[in-house]
């Protein structure tokens, strides 16, 4: 079961990476990077559950918080104009 979840998350990471590289404009790339960081957070959570190690959940929490703050900063920057 975990391999199916890893496969889905890997596909999500690959597709979000492609979208962030070939996105038509900056807002689409910002959303793709947000999806990418969310998929990476999900991968770390699944890894923590399969390894029964709660330390990775703390890492994921900090990673998700930094990702959110980064997306907010990029959105505010794009709102004011480049």
Secondary structure, DSSP 4 states (H G I P E B T S, - for coil): -HHHHHHHHHHHHHHHHHHHHH-SSHHHHHHHHHHHHHHHHHHHHHHHHHHT-THHHHHHHHHHHHHHHHHHHHHHHHHH--
